[in-house]
Amino acid sequence: MASDAVSSLSARLSTLDPSGESKTPPAAASAPAPAPEPTESTPPATGEAQVENGDAAEPPQGESICVIVHISLADGGCPFCDATASSLLENLSHEVQVTLADQQADPNSPLFSAKTFEDLNLHPNLLKGIYKMGYQKPSKIQEKALPLLLQNPARNMIGQSQSGTGKTAAFALTMLSRIDMDLKAPQASSFAVCIAPSRELAMQILSVVQRMGEYTPVECFFAGKDSWTKGMPKLTQQVIIGTPGTMIDMVTKGRVLDLREVKVFVLDEADNMLESGSMGDQSITLKNLITKMAKDPQIVLFSATFADVVRNFAVRFAPGANEIRLKQEELSLDAIKQFFMDCDNEEHKYEVLVELYNLLTIGQSIIFVKRRDTADEIARRMSAEGHKVVSLHGKLETTERDAVMESFRDGKTKVLITTNVIARGIDISQVNMVVNYDLPLDAQNRPDPETYLHRIGRTGRFGRQGVSINFVHDRRSFENMEAIRKALGKPIVRVDTSDFEQMEATLKAALKS
Ligand SMILES: Nc1ncnc2c1ncn2[C@@H]1O[C@H](COP(=O)(O)OP(=O)(O)OP(=O)(O)O)[C@@H](O)[C@H]1O
């Protein structure tokens, strides 16, 4: 990251409330150590997370696992053919069991775990919720992070794990575990606060927490734009999840959110939440409010990426934290096959995109563009050509955003064209293709490998296969892609845009493999 970003973060260090830093002496704000530059010859990722300041034991190798997948079918079997419910269940669950069991038994997979959820000392009612969600075994990040997160006295955490490997459950279970189950709502103050960079992600987290907490008395509140008004009664829910600006307003302007009893403060996509700009400022303000009002709240930061400069800041934000880190070469998931399409110009990009959708019947896909008007324009043109696509970006009204997201989650819309607004965290397992119509660039127009990783991580969730396709159309965009490829050390394979048959065959093979 550039020195301007370093100095900006360093300057903002001084705005951290000293009361929030009392547990350990502050580390000197320093320029980032140069990141090792992986090349094509970088050793393959092992998926092994490094634990620092922690005492999690190394898992034994090669464990056999039985995974049961619950699938609901219409009574009496498939409504479209002769198959009975039991034969369908047998086939489907066998397929999913084998793939997931293979990966959870492979010590090199980020889904591997040597433990069971019972070993993690969770409340029986939380275990019930987890099993109802179909989870059978913890993933690596859950296995490593949960014992550290749940220890007493509570310790801060900076946790990193690849996209789609189950970080949400790790912090959701922490929030739920820190609430006294015998205390029923209404409560005078909330106990857990979680912030995320987008409305859509915050809503998704809320739904995970609600499902996990189904057998507990815990109640949650979504703190997003339009979800509160001045003069409304004080919140009585124990868990508040939302975006930081709204939460600050609810505390300072509305006085409807009481933070005195907050025991845990979670930042999902923490590197993004702490970056320069208004989101970073809001996260710091909220942290200062919480640490001023509550007694020693546990601060929990999770993300798939932590650039060095942000990590330096994160350790000041969450002093004394246990850290779970990934090595640079472990960041990308092998399950996501990466391609690029060499187009002649901007208009050719659009033609190739349409051809792609004419050729392939894809589960669901997300097309990322740089600008909101590009998202709308492509959606308009593709819709006119008979494709079922929608666009989503920050200029839409919240009701429109919610409706678009709901229809995409329900599978009613197959293609979502969007900006970086949902580049992070969104979890829709049927998404098997991500298109970078415009490659991600940072605020200084430089290639942005972190955002790239988050974007392509919308596919290949929890062991599934996924494909990502990058569009390049001139020297600059090609160089930007090369910079991202070098930073992440994984091949990006060229697909010939003049030979549609080959294009179809290549992508279909990648989607099947
Ligand atoms: N132990 C588990 N067993 C089975 N499925 C799981 C388990 N843990 C999480 N999942 C599922 O895996 C998917 C990805 O999890 P999650 O969204 O928490 O990933 P993440 O690590 O937060 O990803 P991102 O970095 O993109 O935010 C979700 O659909 C979740 O329900």
Ligand as a Chemical Component Dictionary entry (heavy atoms), coordinates in Angstrom:
data_LIG
# 
_chem_comp.id                   LIG 
_chem_comp.type                 NON-POLYMER 
_chem_comp.pdbx_formal_charge   0 
_chem_comp.three_letter_code    LIG 
# 
loop_
_chem_comp_atom.comp_id 
_chem_comp_atom.atom_id 
_chem_comp_atom.alt_atom_id 
_chem_comp_atom.type_symbol 
_chem_comp_atom.charge 
_chem_comp_atom.model_Cartn_x 
_chem_comp_atom.model_Cartn_y 
_chem_comp_atom.model_Cartn_z 
_chem_comp_atom.pdbx_ordinal 
LIG N1  N1  N 0 -19.009 -25.784 9.779 1  
LIG C1  C1  C 0 -19.723 -25.595 8.689 2  
LIG N2  N2  N 0 -20.278 -26.655 8.046 3  
LIG C2  C2  C 0 -20.991 -26.467 6.905 4  
LIG N3  N3  N 0 -21.193 -25.250 6.317 5  
LIG C3  C3  C 0 -20.656 -24.182 6.922 6  
LIG C4  C4  C 0 -19.899 -24.296 8.136 7  
LIG N4  N4  N 0 -19.489 -23.053 8.484 8  
LIG C5  C5  C 0 -19.978 -22.210 7.555 9  
LIG N5  N5  N 0 -20.675 -22.868 6.623 10 
LIG C6  C6  C 0 -21.326 -22.290 5.418 11 
LIG O1  O1  O 0 -20.285 -21.857 4.561 12 
LIG C7  C7  C 0 -20.694 -20.709 3.838 13 
LIG C8  C8  C 0 -19.630 -19.620 3.946 14 
LIG O2  O2  O 0 -19.554 -19.155 5.279 15 
LIG P1  P1  P 0 -19.319 -17.604 5.627 16 
LIG O3  O3  O 0 -20.262 -16.751 4.855 17 
LIG O4  O4  O 0 -19.296 -17.470 7.081 18 
LIG O5  O5  O 0 -17.856 -17.407 5.036 19 
LIG P2  P2  P 0 -16.808 -16.251 5.342 20 
LIG O6  O6  O 0 -15.548 -16.914 5.742 21 
LIG O7  O7  O 0 -17.390 -15.249 6.268 22 
LIG O8  O8  O 0 -16.633 -15.645 3.880 23 
LIG P3  P3  P 0 -16.278 -14.142 3.391 24 
LIG O9  O9  O 0 -14.814 -13.939 3.603 25 
LIG O10 O10 O 0 -16.641 -14.161 1.946 26 
LIG O11 O11 O 0 -17.114 -13.204 4.208 27 
LIG C9  C9  C 0 -22.040 -20.295 4.411 28 
LIG O12 O12 O 0 -23.051 -20.718 3.522 29 
LIG C10 C10 C 0 -22.139 -21.042 5.720 30 
LIG O13 O13 O 0 -23.473 -21.365 6.052 31 
# 
loop_
_chem_comp_bond.comp_id 
_chem_comp_bond.atom_id_1 
_chem_comp_bond.atom_id_2 
_chem_comp_bond.value_order 
_chem_comp_bond.pdbx_ordinal 
LIG N1  C1  SING 1  
LIG C1  N2  SING 2  
LIG C1  C4  DOUB 3  
LIG N2  C2  DOUB 4  
LIG C2  N3  SING 5  
LIG N3  C3  DOUB 6  
LIG C3  C4  SING 7  
LIG C3  N5  SING 8  
LIG C4  N4  SING 9  
LIG N4  C5  DOUB 10 
LIG C5  N5  SING 11 
LIG N5  C6  SING 12 
LIG C6  O1  SING 13 
LIG C6  C10 SING 14 
LIG O1  C7  SING 15 
LIG C7  C8  SING 16 
LIG C7  C9  SING 17 
LIG C8  O2  SING 18 
LIG O2  P1  SING 19 
LIG P1  O3  DOUB 20 
LIG P1  O4  SING 21 
LIG P1  O5  SING 22 
LIG O5  P2  SING 23 
LIG P2  O6  DOUB 24 
LIG P2  O7  SING 25 
LIG P2  O8  SING 26 
LIG O8  P3  SING 27 
LIG P3  O9  DOUB 28 
LIG P3  O10 SING 29 
LIG P3  O11 SING 30 
LIG C9  O12 SING 31 
LIG C9  C10 SING 32 
LIG C10 O13 SING 33 
# 
